[in-house]
C-alpha cells in the first residue's frame, strides 16, 4: 500500500524557536489524525499547514504541493481521504485519474485543481475510458484504424482508409471524444458527470471507524485467515463482551487472542497484542473514558500519553495505575520545544536573545539541561514530571516506583 508522509505545522507556532510540527503517515485512522494534531500542538479549531513527501504519483504531487503548502480547516482529513482512494488504485486507475484531472483543468480553463475536485474525480473513475500507452494523435489514429474506434473510418472502403493520415484521424477522434493525452495514455469521459461525492463541507467516512478508546480485533487462537474475528470496542458492558465471544464461537477470552489494536493512545496500537487480559484492558478503557470526560478537549488524554513517554512504555499493570494517578504528574503542554524553553529561561533572566551574540547559541541543548534541572522530560505532547505526590498502587507492586524512566530523550 502506498504510504505518504504528511508534515503538520500549527500556524500559531510558526515562529516558535525549535518548533518542528508533527509527522503523520497516510492513509491514517481518525485516531492517528487526532494524535498527530495533538503532537503538532494545533489548538482546537486552530489553523495549520501541510507539507508532504512520499509515494504520490507525479501529477498529484504537482497539483497538491507545487504552488504552496495545503491549509484549511479540513485539509488533513481531505488529504487523508484522497490518500485512501489513491492507495487502493492499480496502475490503470492511476492513469485514468491523471487523465480525469487533466481533462477537468482543460474543461474549466484552470491551471490548478483543488483537493475537493481531486477527491470527487477519484470517486468516479469508472466514468472514464482509458487506452494505455496511446500518448499522441498518431498513436490514437493508428489504434482507431486498427480497432474500429471511429464510425466514419469503419465505413470507408479499405483502399480509401489506407490513404488516411493516422495523426489526423487521431485528432478527429480526440476532438469527438473531448479526450486528452497524459504520459500514461489516452483518457476520455464515457458518461455524463455524476453528482459530487464530496460537497467540501461534510467529509464522507473512509476506512475503519472505531468508537472505543480501545478497539480490539479478537480472533480464535487457531485462526489463520487475515481480518478474521470480530472487533470489540472498549469500554464494553457484559452484553457486548458476550456478543463478541458468541460471534467467534468461543466461551471464554482465554481461547482467543488480540490480532490487532486501534486506540486513541498510539502506544497501544503497537504494544497490545496476543494474550493480554481483556478484563484489564476493559478497565483501562474505562479509565481513559473517565479522563476524556474530565476534560473533553483531550488535554487529560494528552497528559496520559506524555506520562507514558516519561515512564518509557510501561506494562499493562503500570498503564492502569498511571491512569488512576495522573495527579502525581505535572504537565506543561505549552512547552513547544526545548529550544523555546531555553530561550524563555534566558529571557526571564533579562537576557536579550535577539542579540547577534546568540546567532550560534545552542538553545536546544540549553533548554534540555534546564528542563532536566527542573525535573521535566520533554515529550511530543509537552513537558511532564513527577511531582512527589503519593502514587497509589492497585495493579503494580510498591517496588515498581514510577519515575525511574525519567531521562531526557
C-alpha positions as a Markdown table, in Angstrom:
| # | Residue | x | y | z |
|---|---|---|---|---|
| 1 | Unk | 0.0 | 0.0 | 0.0 |
| 2 | Unk | 1.2 | 3.5 | -0.8 |
| 3 | Unk | 2.4 | 5.4 | 2.2 |
| 4 | Unk | 2.6 | 9.2 | 2.3 |
| 5 | Unk | 4.3 | 11.3 | 5.0 |
| 6 | Unk | 2.3 | 14.5 | 5.8 |
| 7 | Unk | 4.1 | 17.1 | 8.0 |
| 8 | Unk | 1.7 | 19.2 | 10.0 |
| 9 | Unk | 2.6 | 22.7 | 11.3 |
| 10 | Unk | 0.4 | 24.8 | 13.6 |
| 11 | Unk | 0.0 | 28.3 | 12.3 |
| 12 | Unk | 0.2 | 29.7 | 15.9 |
| 13 | Unk | 3.6 | 28.2 | 16.5 |
| 14 | Unk | 5.2 | 29.2 | 13.2 |
| 15 | Unk | 7.7 | 31.5 | 14.8 |
| 16 | Unk | 8.4 | 29.4 | 17.9 |
| 17 | Unk | 12.1 | 28.5 | 18.2 |
| 18 | Unk | 12.7 | 24.8 | 17.6 |
| 19 | Unk | 9.1 | 24.0 | 16.6 |
| 20 | Unk | 9.1 | 21.1 | 14.2 |
| 21 | Unk | 5.4 | 20.2 | 13.9 |
| 22 | Unk | 4.4 | 16.6 | 13.6 |
| 23 | Unk | 4.7 | 13.8 | 11.1 |
| 24 | Unk | 1.8 | 11.5 | 10.1 |
| 25 | Unk | 1.8 | 8.6 | 7.6 |
| 26 | Unk | -1.3 | 8.5 | 5.3 |
| 27 | Unk | -3.7 | 6.8 | 4.9 |
| 28 | Unk | -4.4 | 7.2 | 8.7 |
| 29 | Unk | -7.2 | 6.4 | 11.1 |
| 30 | Unk | -9.2 | 9.1 | 12.8 |
| 31 | Unk | -7.3 | 8.2 | 16.0 |
| 32 | Unk | -3.9 | 8.8 | 14.2 |
| 33 | Unk | -5.1 | 12.1 | 12.8 |
| 34 | Unk | -6.2 | 13.3 | 16.2 |
| 35 | Unk | -2.9 | 12.3 | 17.8 |
| 36 | Unk | -0.9 | 14.0 | 15.1 |
| 37 | Unk | -2.7 | 17.2 | 15.5 |
| 38 | Unk | -2.0 | 17.0 | 19.3 |
| 39 | Unk | 1.7 | 16.4 | 18.6 |
| 40 | Unk | 1.7 | 19.3 | 16.3 |
| 41 | Unk | 0.1 | 21.4 | 19.1 |
| 42 | Unk | -2.7 | 22.5 | 16.8 |
| 43 | Unk | -5.3 | 24.1 | 19.1 |
| 44 | Unk | -9.0 | 23.0 | 18.8 |
| 45 | Unk | -10.2 | 24.7 | 15.7 |
| 46 | Unk | -6.8 | 26.2 | 15.0 |
| 47 | Unk | -5.2 | 26.7 | 11.6 |
| 48 | Unk | -2.4 | 24.6 | 10.3 |
| 49 | Unk | -0.5 | 23.9 | 7.0 |
| 50 | Unk | 0.6 | 20.6 | 5.4 |
| 51 | Unk | 3.7 | 19.6 | 3.6 |
| 52 | Unk | 4.1 | 16.1 | 2.2 |
| 53 | Unk | 6.6 | 13.6 | 0.9 |
| 54 | Unk | 6.1 | 10.0 | -0.2 |
| 55 | Unk | 4.6 | 8.0 | -3.0 |
| 56 | Unk | 2.2 | 10.4 | -4.6 |
| 57 | Unk | 2.0 | 10.0 | -8.4 |
| 58 | Unk | 3.9 | 12.9 | -10.0 |
| 59 | Unk | 0.8 | 14.6 | -11.4 |
| 60 | Unk | -0.8 | 14.6 | -7.9 |
| 61 | Unk | 2.4 | 15.9 | -6.3 |
| 62 | Unk | 2.4 | 18.9 | -8.7 |
| 63 | Unk | -1.3 | 19.5 | -8.2 |
| 64 | Unk | -1.2 | 19.4 | -4.4 |
| 65 | Unk | 2.1 | 20.9 | -3.4 |
| 66 | Unk | 3.8 | 22.6 | -6.3 |
| 67 | Unk | 2.4 | 26.1 | -5.5 |
| 68 | Unk | 2.3 | 26.2 | -1.7 |
| 69 | Unk | 1.5 | 24.0 | 1.4 |
| 70 | Unk | -2.0 | 22.9 | 1.9 |
| 71 | Unk | -4.1 | 24.6 | 4.5 |
| 72 | Unk | -7.7 | 24.9 | 5.6 |
| 73 | Unk | -10.0 | 23.6 | 8.3 |
| 74 | Unk | -10.4 | 20.1 | 6.8 |
| 75 | Unk | -7.1 | 19.9 | 4.9 |
| 76 | Unk | -5.7 | 17.0 | 6.7 |
| 77 | Unk | -8.9 | 14.9 | 6.6 |
| 78 | Unk | -9.3 | 15.8 | 2.9 |
| 79 | Unk | -5.7 | 14.8 | 2.1 |
| 80 | Unk | -6.3 | 11.5 | 4.0 |
| 81 | Unk | -9.5 | 10.8 | 2.1 |
| 82 | Unk | -7.6 | 11.3 | -1.2 |
| 83 | Unk | -4.7 | 9.1 | 0.1 |
| 84 | Unk | -7.2 | 6.3 | 1.0 |
| 85 | Unk | -8.6 | 6.4 | -2.6 |
| 86 | Unk | -5.1 | 6.5 | -4.3 |
| 87 | Unk | -3.8 | 3.7 | -2.1 |
| 88 | Unk | -6.5 | 1.4 | -3.5 |
| 89 | Unk | -5.7 | 2.2 | -7.2 |
| 90 | Unk | -3.8 | 0.0 | -9.5 |
| 91 | Unk | -1.6 | 1.4 | -12.4 |
| 92 | Unk | -4.6 | 1.6 | -14.8 |
| 93 | Unk | -6.7 | 3.5 | -12.3 |
| 94 | Unk | -3.8 | 5.9 | -11.6 |
| 95 | Unk | -3.6 | 6.5 | -15.4 |
| 96 | Unk | -7.3 | 7.2 | -15.6 |
| 97 | Unk | -7.1 | 9.5 | -12.6 |
| 98 | Unk | -4.3 | 11.6 | -14.2 |
| 99 | Unk | -6.4 | 12.0 | -17.4 |
| 100 | Unk | -9.5 | 12.9 | -15.5 |
| 101 | Unk | -7.6 | 15.6 | -13.6 |
| 102 | Unk | -6.1 | 16.9 | -16.8 |
| 103 | Unk | -9.5 | 16.9 | -18.6 |
| 104 | Unk | -11.1 | 18.8 | -15.7 |
| 105 | Unk | -8.5 | 21.5 | -15.9 |
| 106 | Unk | -8.8 | 21.8 | -19.7 |
| 107 | Unk | -12.6 | 22.0 | -19.4 |
| 108 | Unk | -12.5 | 24.6 | -16.7 |
| 109 | Unk | -9.7 | 26.6 | -18.2 |
| 110 | Unk | -7.8 | 26.5 | -14.8 |
| 111 | Unk | -4.1 | 25.6 | -14.4 |
| 112 | Unk | -4.7 | 24.1 | -10.9 |
| 113 | Unk | -7.1 | 21.7 | -9.3 |
| 114 | Unk | -8.4 | 21.7 | -5.8 |
| 115 | Unk | -8.3 | 18.9 | -3.2 |
| 116 | Unk | -12.1 | 18.7 | -3.3 |
| 117 | Unk | -12.1 | 18.3 | -7.0 |
| 118 | Unk | -9.4 | 15.6 | -6.9 |
| 119 | Unk | -11.5 | 13.7 | -4.3 |
| 120 | Unk | -14.6 | 13.8 | -6.4 |
| 121 | Unk | -12.7 | 12.7 | -9.5 |
| 122 | Unk | -11.1 | 9.8 | -7.7 |
| 123 | Unk | -14.6 | 8.6 | -6.7 |
| 124 | Unk | -15.8 | 8.3 | -10.3 |
| 125 | Unk | -13.0 | 6.8 | -12.4 |
| 126 | Unk | -15.5 | 4.3 | -13.8 |
| 127 | Unk | -17.0 | 7.1 | -15.8 |
| 128 | Unk | -13.8 | 7.4 | -17.9 |
| 129 | Unk | -12.3 | 5.3 | -20.7 |
| 130 | Unk | -8.5 | 4.7 | -20.9 |
| 131 | Unk | -6.2 | 3.5 | -23.6 |
| 132 | Unk | -2.8 | 2.9 | -22.0 |
| 133 | Unk | 0.4 | 3.9 | -24.0 |
| 134 | Unk | -1.6 | 5.9 | -26.5 |
| 135 | Unk | 0.1 | 9.2 | -26.0 |
| 136 | Unk | -0.4 | 11.3 | -29.2 |
| 137 | Unk | -2.7 | 11.8 | -32.1 |
| 138 | Unk | -0.7 | 9.5 | -34.4 |
| 139 | Unk | -0.8 | 6.5 | -31.9 |
| 140 | Unk | -4.5 | 7.2 | -31.4 |
| 141 | Unk | -5.2 | 7.3 | -35.1 |
| 142 | Unk | -3.4 | 4.0 | -35.6 |
| 143 | Unk | -5.4 | 2.4 | -32.8 |
| 144 | Unk | -8.6 | 3.9 | -34.2 |
| 145 | Unk | -7.9 | 2.5 | -37.7 |
| 146 | Unk | -6.9 | -0.9 | -36.4 |
| 147 | Unk | -9.5 | -1.3 | -33.7 |
| 148 | Unk | -12.6 | 0.4 | -35.1 |
| 149 | Unk | -12.9 | 3.3 | -32.7 |
| 150 | Unk | -14.4 | 5.8 | -35.1 |
| 151 | Unk | -17.5 | 5.0 | -37.2 |
| 152 | Unk | -16.6 | 7.3 | -40.1 |
| 153 | Unk | -13.4 | 5.3 | -40.6 |
| 154 | Unk | -15.1 | 2.0 | -40.3 |
| 155 | Unk | -17.5 | 2.9 | -43.1 |
| 156 | Unk | -14.7 | 3.7 | -45.6 |
| 157 | Unk | -13.5 | 1.2 | -48.3 |
| 158 | Unk | -10.2 | -0.4 | -47.3 |
| 159 | Unk | -8.4 | 1.2 | -50.2 |
| 160 | Unk | -9.5 | 4.7 | -49.0 |
| 161 | Unk | -8.8 | 4.0 | -45.4 |
| 162 | Unk | -5.2 | 3.1 | -46.2 |
| 163 | Unk | -4.7 | 6.7 | -47.6 |
| 164 | Unk | -5.7 | 8.4 | -44.3 |
| 165 | Unk | -3.2 | 10.2 | -42.1 |
| 166 | Unk | -3.3 | 8.4 | -38.7 |
| 167 | Unk | -2.4 | 11.7 | -36.9 |
| 168 | Unk | -5.4 | 13.5 | -38.5 |
| 169 | Unk | -7.7 | 10.6 | -37.7 |
| 170 | Unk | -6.4 | 10.6 | -34.1 |
| 171 | Unk | -7.0 | 14.4 | -33.8 |
| 172 | Unk | -10.6 | 14.0 | -35.1 |
| 173 | Unk | -11.3 | 11.2 | -32.6 |
| 174 | Unk | -9.8 | 13.2 | -29.8 |
| 175 | Unk | -12.0 | 16.2 | -30.6 |
| 176 | Unk | -15.0 | 14.0 | -30.9 |
| 177 | Unk | -14.4 | 12.4 | -27.5 |
| 178 | Unk | -13.2 | 15.6 | -25.8 |
| 179 | Unk | -10.3 | 13.4 | -24.7 |
| 180 | Unk | -6.8 | 14.2 | -23.6 |
| 181 | Unk | -3.3 | 12.6 | -23.6 |
| 182 | Unk | -1.2 | 12.0 | -20.5 |
| 183 | Unk | 2.2 | 10.4 | -20.0 |
| 184 | Unk | 0.3 | 7.1 | -19.4 |
| 185 | Unk | -2.2 | 7.1 | -22.2 |
| 186 | Unk | -5.4 | 8.5 | -23.7 |
| 187 | Unk | -8.4 | 9.3 | -21.5 |
| 188 | Unk | -11.9 | 10.5 | -22.2 |
| 189 | Unk | -15.2 | 10.6 | -20.3 |
| 190 | Unk | -17.6 | 7.9 | -21.4 |
| 191 | Unk | -20.7 | 9.1 | -19.4 |
| 192 | Unk | -22.2 | 12.3 | -18.1 |
| 193 | Unk | -20.8 | 13.9 | -15.0 |
| 194 | Unk | -22.4 | 12.4 | -11.9 |
| 195 | Unk | -23.2 | 14.3 | -8.6 |
| 196 | Unk | -20.2 | 15.2 | -6.5 |
| 197 | Unk | -19.1 | 12.6 | -3.9 |
| 198 | Unk | -17.8 | 15.3 | -1.5 |
| 199 | Unk | -19.5 | 18.7 | -1.1 |
| 200 | Unk | -16.5 | 20.4 | 0.5 |
| 201 | Unk | -18.1 | 20.5 | 4.0 |
| 202 | Unk | -19.4 | 17.1 | 5.1 |
| 203 | Unk | -16.5 | 14.6 | 4.9 |
| 204 | Unk | -17.5 | 11.1 | 3.8 |
| 205 | Unk | -16.4 | 8.3 | 6.1 |
| 206 | Unk | -13.3 | 6.5 | 4.9 |
| 207 | Unk | -11.6 | 3.4 | 6.2 |
| 208 | Unk | -12.4 | 1.8 | 9.6 |
| 209 | Unk | -14.3 | 3.8 | 12.1 |
| 210 | Unk | -13.9 | 2.7 | 15.7 |
| 211 | Unk | -15.9 | 4.1 | 18.7 |
| 212 | Unk | -13.9 | 2.6 | 21.5 |
| 213 | Unk | -11.0 | 4.3 | 23.2 |
| 214 | Unk | -9.5 | 0.8 | 22.8 |
| 215 | Unk | -10.7 | -1.3 | 19.9 |
| 216 | Unk | -9.5 | -4.9 | 19.7 |
| 217 | Unk | -9.8 | -7.4 | 16.8 |
| 218 | Unk | -10.4 | -10.6 | 18.6 |
| 219 | Unk | -9.9 | -14.0 | 16.9 |
| 220 | Unk | -9.6 | -17.7 | 17.8 |
| 221 | Unk | -6.2 | -18.9 | 18.8 |
| 222 | Unk | -6.1 | -21.2 | 15.8 |
| 223 | Unk | -7.3 | -18.6 | 13.3 |
| 224 | Unk | -5.2 | -18.4 | 10.2 |
| 225 | Unk | -7.1 | -16.0 | 7.8 |
| 226 | Unk | -6.4 | -12.3 | 7.6 |
| 227 | Unk | -9.0 | -9.9 | 9.1 |
| 228 | Unk | -10.8 | -12.8 | 10.8 |
| 229 | Unk | -12.6 | -12.5 | 14.1 |
| 230 | Unk | -14.6 | -9.5 | 15.4 |
| 231 | Unk | -13.9 | -6.0 | 16.6 |
| 232 | Unk | -14.6 | -5.4 | 20.3 |
| 233 | Unk | -15.0 | -1.7 | 21.2 |
| 234 | Unk | -13.8 | -0.9 | 24.8 |
| 235 | Unk | -15.0 | 0.0 | 27.3 |
| 236 | Unk | -17.8 | -2.5 | 26.9 |
| 237 | Unk | -20.5 | -3.9 | 29.1 |
| 238 | Unk | -21.1 | -7.6 | 29.8 |
| 239 | Unk | -23.6 | -7.9 | 26.9 |
| 240 | Unk | -21.1 | -6.5 | 24.4 |
| 241 | Unk | -18.3 | -8.8 | 25.7 |
| 242 | Unk | -20.6 | -11.8 | 25.5 |
| 243 | Unk | -21.7 | -10.8 | 21.9 |
| 244 | Unk | -18.0 | -10.7 | 20.8 |
| 245 | Unk | -17.4 | -14.2 | 22.1 |
| 246 | Unk | -20.6 | -15.6 | 20.5 |
| 247 | Unk | -19.6 | -14.0 | 17.2 |
| 248 | Unk | -16.4 | -16.1 | 17.0 |
| 249 | Unk | -17.9 | -19.2 | 18.6 |
| 250 | Unk | -15.9 | -19.2 | 21.9 |
| 251 | Unk | -17.0 | -19.4 | 25.5 |
| 252 | Unk | -14.0 | -17.5 | 27.0 |
| 253 | Unk | -11.4 | -15.0 | 26.0 |
| 254 | Unk | -8.8 | -17.5 | 27.2 |
| 255 | Unk | -9.4 | -19.2 | 23.9 |
| 256 | Unk | -8.9 | -16.0 | 21.9 |
| 257 | Unk | -6.1 | -13.7 | 21.0 |
| 258 | Unk | -5.8 | -10.0 | 20.2 |
| 259 | Unk | -4.9 | -9.8 | 16.5 |
| 260 | Unk | -5.0 | -6.1 | 16.1 |
| 261 | Unk | -5.5 | -2.9 | 18.2 |
| 262 | Unk | -6.7 | 0.6 | 17.4 |
| 263 | Unk | -6.7 | 3.2 | 20.1 |
| 264 | Unk | -6.7 | 6.9 | 20.9 |
| 265 | Unk | -3.4 | 6.2 | 22.6 |
| 266 | Unk | -1.0 | 5.4 | 19.8 |
| 267 | Unk | 1.3 | 3.3 | 22.0 |
| 268 | Unk | -1.4 | 0.7 | 22.5 |
| 269 | Unk | -1.7 | 0.1 | 18.7 |
| 270 | Unk | 1.8 | -1.4 | 18.7 |
| 271 | Unk | 2.0 | -2.8 | 22.3 |
| 272 | Unk | -1.3 | -4.6 | 22.8 |
| 273 | Unk | -1.4 | -8.0 | 21.1 |
| 274 | Unk | -1.6 | -11.7 | 21.8 |
| 275 | Unk | -2.9 | -12.8 | 25.2 |
| 276 | Unk | -3.3 | -9.5 | 27.2 |
| 277 | Unk | -6.1 | -9.7 | 29.8 |
| 278 | Unk | -9.3 | -8.5 | 28.2 |
| 279 | Unk | -10.8 | -7.7 | 31.6 |
| 280 | Unk | -7.9 | -5.4 | 32.5 |
| 281 | Unk | -8.0 | -3.8 | 29.0 |
| 282 | Unk | -11.7 | -3.1 | 29.6 |
| 283 | Unk | -10.9 | -1.5 | 32.9 |
| 284 | Unk | -8.1 | 0.6 | 31.3 |
| 285 | Unk | -10.5 | 1.8 | 28.6 |
| 286 | Unk | -13.0 | 2.8 | 31.3 |
| 287 | Unk | -10.3 | 4.9 | 33.0 |
| 288 | Unk | -9.4 | 6.5 | 29.7 |
| 289 | Unk | -13.1 | 7.3 | 29.2 |
| 290 | Unk | -13.1 | 9.0 | 32.6 |
| 291 | Unk | -10.1 | 11.1 | 31.7 |
| 292 | Unk | -11.7 | 12.1 | 28.4 |
| 293 | Unk | -14.9 | 13.1 | 30.2 |
| 294 | Unk | -12.9 | 15.1 | 32.8 |
| 295 | Unk | -11.5 | 17.3 | 30.1 |
| 296 | Unk | -13.4 | 16.8 | 26.7 |
| 297 | Unk | -10.8 | 18.9 | 24.8 |
| 298 | Unk | -8.4 | 15.9 | 25.1 |
| 299 | Unk | -6.0 | 17.6 | 27.5 |
| 300 | Unk | -6.1 | 14.7 | 30.0 |
| 301 | Unk | -5.5 | 12.1 | 27.4 |
| 302 | Unk | -2.6 | 14.2 | 26.1 |
| 303 | Unk | -1.2 | 14.2 | 29.7 |
| 304 | Unk | -1.7 | 10.5 | 29.9 |
| 305 | Unk | 0.2 | 9.9 | 26.7 |
| 306 | Unk | 3.0 | 12.3 | 27.9 |
| 307 | Unk | 3.3 | 10.3 | 31.1 |
| 308 | Unk | 3.6 | 7.0 | 29.2 |
| 309 | Unk | 6.5 | 8.6 | 27.3 |
| 310 | Unk | 8.0 | 9.7 | 30.6 |
| 311 | Unk | 7.7 | 6.2 | 32.1 |
| 312 | Unk | 9.3 | 4.7 | 29.0 |
| 313 | Unk | 6.4 | 2.5 | 27.8 |
| 314 | Unk | 5.3 | 0.7 | 31.0 |
| 315 | Unk | 3.5 | -2.6 | 31.0 |
| 316 | Unk | -0.3 | -3.0 | 31.3 |
| 317 | Unk | -0.5 | -3.0 | 35.1 |
| 318 | Unk | 1.5 | 0.2 | 35.3 |
| 319 | Unk | -0.6 | 1.8 | 32.5 |
| 320 | Unk | -3.7 | 1.0 | 34.6 |
| 321 | Unk | -2.2 | 2.6 | 37.7 |
| 322 | Unk | -0.9 | 5.6 | 35.8 |
| 323 | Unk | -4.4 | 6.3 | 34.5 |
| 324 | Unk | -5.7 | 6.4 | 38.1 |
| 325 | Unk | -2.7 | 8.5 | 39.4 |
| 326 | Unk | -2.3 | 11.4 | 37.0 |
| 327 | Unk | -2.3 | 13.8 | 39.9 |
| 328 | Unk | 1.2 | 12.6 | 40.6 |
| 329 | Unk | 2.5 | 14.3 | 37.5 |
| 330 | Unk | 2.8 | 17.9 | 36.4 |
| 331 | Unk | 2.2 | 18.5 | 32.7 |
| 332 | Unk | 3.0 | 21.6 | 30.6 |
| 333 | Unk | 1.6 | 21.3 | 27.1 |
| 334 | Unk | 2.5 | 24.9 | 26.4 |
| 335 | Unk | 6.2 | 24.0 | 26.2 |
| 336 | Unk | 6.6 | 23.5 | 22.5 |
| 337 | Unk | 10.2 | 22.6 | 22.2 |
| 338 | Unk | 13.4 | 22.5 | 24.4 |
| 339 | Unk | 14.7 | 25.4 | 22.3 |
| 340 | Unk | 11.8 | 27.6 | 23.2 |
| 341 | Unk | 12.1 | 26.7 | 26.9 |
| 342 | Unk | 15.8 | 27.5 | 26.8 |
| 343 | Unk | 15.1 | 30.9 | 25.3 |
| 344 | Unk | 12.3 | 31.5 | 27.8 |
| 345 | Unk | 14.7 | 30.9 | 30.7 |
| 346 | Unk | 17.3 | 33.3 | 29.3 |
| 347 | Unk | 14.6 | 36.0 | 28.7 |
| 348 | Unk | 13.3 | 35.6 | 32.3 |
| 349 | Unk | 16.9 | 36.3 | 33.4 |
| 350 | Unk | 16.8 | 39.6 | 31.5 |
| 351 | Unk | 18.9 | 38.4 | 28.5 |
| 352 | Unk | 18.2 | 39.7 | 25.0 |
| 353 | Unk | 18.2 | 36.5 | 23.0 |
| 354 | Unk | 17.9 | 38.6 | 19.8 |
| 355 | Unk | 21.4 | 39.9 | 20.2 |
| 356 | Unk | 23.8 | 38.8 | 17.5 |
| 357 | Unk | 25.9 | 37.1 | 20.1 |
| 358 | Unk | 23.2 | 34.4 | 20.2 |
| 359 | Unk | 23.2 | 33.7 | 16.5 |
| 360 | Unk | 25.1 | 30.3 | 17.0 |
| 361 | Unk | 23.8 | 29.6 | 20.5 |
| 362 | Unk | 22.7 | 26.0 | 21.3 |
| 363 | Unk | 19.2 | 26.8 | 22.5 |
| 364 | Unk | 18.1 | 23.2 | 22.2 |
| 365 | Unk | 20.9 | 21.8 | 24.4 |
| 366 | Unk | 20.5 | 24.6 | 26.9 |
| 367 | Unk | 16.7 | 24.0 | 27.1 |
| 368 | Unk | 17.2 | 20.3 | 27.6 |
| 369 | Unk | 19.5 | 21.0 | 30.5 |
| 370 | Unk | 17.1 | 23.5 | 32.1 |
| 371 | Unk | 14.2 | 21.1 | 31.7 |
| 372 | Unk | 16.2 | 18.3 | 33.3 |
| 373 | Unk | 17.2 | 20.6 | 36.2 |
| 374 | Unk | 13.5 | 21.5 | 36.8 |
| 375 | Unk | 12.7 | 17.7 | 36.8 |
| 376 | Unk | 10.9 | 17.7 | 33.4 |
| 377 | Unk | 11.2 | 15.5 | 30.4 |
| 378 | Unk | 10.1 | 16.8 | 27.1 |
| 379 | Unk | 7.8 | 14.6 | 25.1 |
| 380 | Unk | 5.9 | 15.0 | 21.8 |
| 381 | Unk | 2.9 | 16.1 | 23.8 |
| 382 | Unk | 4.6 | 18.6 | 26.1 |
| 383 | Unk | 6.8 | 18.6 | 29.2 |
| 384 | Unk | 6.0 | 16.3 | 32.1 |
| 385 | Unk | 7.4 | 15.5 | 35.5 |
| 386 | Unk | 6.7 | 13.6 | 38.7 |
| 387 | Unk | 5.6 | 16.0 | 41.4 |
| 388 | Unk | 6.2 | 13.9 | 44.5 |
| 389 | Unk | 2.6 | 13.1 | 45.5 |
| 390 | Unk | 2.0 | 9.6 | 46.7 |
| 391 | Unk | 1.4 | 7.1 | 43.9 |
| 392 | Unk | -1.4 | 4.7 | 44.8 |
| 393 | Unk | -0.6 | 1.1 | 43.7 |
| 394 | Unk | -3.5 | -1.1 | 42.7 |
| 395 | Unk | -2.2 | -3.4 | 40.0 |
| 396 | Unk | 1.6 | -2.8 | 40.5 |
| 397 | Unk | 3.8 | -3.6 | 43.4 |
| 398 | Unk | 5.2 | -0.8 | 45.6 |
| 399 | Unk | 8.7 | -1.7 | 44.3 |
| 400 | Unk | 7.7 | -0.6 | 40.8 |
| 401 | Unk | 8.4 | 3.0 | 41.6 |
| 402 | Unk | 7.2 | 5.2 | 38.7 |
| 403 | Unk | 9.5 | 8.0 | 37.5 |
| 404 | Unk | 12.7 | 5.9 | 37.2 |
| 405 | Unk | 12.4 | 6.2 | 33.5 |
| 406 | Unk | 13.0 | 9.9 | 33.6 |
| 407 | Unk | 15.7 | 10.5 | 31.1 |
| 408 | Unk | 15.9 | 13.2 | 28.5 |
| 409 | Unk | 15.4 | 11.8 | 25.0 |
